[in-house]
Amino acid sequence: MPGLIVICGATATGKSSLALSLAERLETAILSADSRQVYREFNIGTAKPTDRDRELIPHYLIDICEPTETLTVADYQLQAQTLIEKFHQSNTIPLLVGGTGLYIRSIVQGLKIPRVAPNPELRSQLASLGQHQCYAMLQQIDPIATQKIHANDTVRTLRALEVFYITGSTISEQQGENPPTYPILQIGLDSETEYTQRIEKRTAQMFASGWLNEVEMLCDRYGYDLPLLNTLGYQEIKQYLTGEISLIDAKKLIVLHTRQFAKRQRTWFKAYPEIEWFDPDRANLLDKVWQRIVNC
């Protein structure tokens, strides 16, 4: 049997439902691989598991960070690796479930990530120089990094400079891979048909569950400038609350932007041949995936 089972894929492909059924059969727990579910109070729009689901199956790496804090990939990786090791000590195979590709890669490939916390003051100073100047600096400091970082990629350019100025070593010197020694089975879900209806249904369910009230509460509590409120779904509802767009337009934009996001997720995951793909629309999906697991 594998030491870890990954359930990945684009948003709205049914990962959580499949994972719950598998976790019941395996008598195991679910580790979330979702970069927004780690934040407390962002519940409905991030499709966190319900209280009933969490009572049925233990879930980890959810609600581990305040909305005003920043959880880095390195932070996530350390917590996930620690949990996996504990499960292995009790002969349990955990499920790693989600659509944040970098979170999953950090575990299955053992990415070496510089453990450097974001430094807003340093980033602001660097950003004030402009992207052209920052990229030129990076070309001098770490030419290897610029082979992977596009000249217009402000975020990664600033991060690479930040790591260098804080640690004295380039980000290229600190990166690499240290894959885990245990076997990993990666299951991907991807529909052969257009799943716009699935996204529309999911969005409608979120609004019916009180998503609008959730965003109102978050805006009142943390202010409209909270960075997390600029993420998918929350940003469009915030635009409605500030009178920029109608509620109907907000819902349409959420569906559109979710489709675009799902397309990017599919592109990311399709680049990894070790992922074994299953159609979430097949009636016997659970049996097919279960058979694959027991045949490991």
Secondary structure, 3 states (H helix, E strand, C coil): CCCEEEEEECCCCCHHHHHHHHHHHHCCCEEECCCCCCECCCCCCCCCCCHHHHHHCCEECCCCECCCCCCCHHHHHHHHHHHHHHHHHCCCCCEEEECCHHHHHHHHCCEECCCCCCCHHHHHHHHCCCHHHHHHHHHHHCHHHHCCCCCCCHHHHHHHHHHHHHHCCCHHHHCEECCCCCCEEEEEECCCCCCHHHHHHHHHHHHHCCHHHHHHHHHHHHCCCCHHHHCCCHHHHHHHHCCCCCHHHHHHHHHHHHHHHHHHHHHHHHCCCCCEEECCCCCCHHHHHHHHHHCC
